[in-house]
Amino acid sequence: MGDATSVNDNLSLEELRDLVASLREEIARLKEELRQVRRDHHEVPPHYL
């Protein structure tokens, strides 16, 4: 596992906020992609999606 403090040393607060926003968008996109695959295969999604 990486050292979280090294990330803070290298990125500004604004860069970290942008990174978090980007990751949230990617997570939402991947969740939707999973939902579509599950619909296509008639699977029931787990409760956390």
Secondary structure, 3 states (H helix, E strand, C coil): CCCHHHHHHHCCHHHHHHHHHHHHHHHHHHHHHHHHHHHHCCCCCCCCC
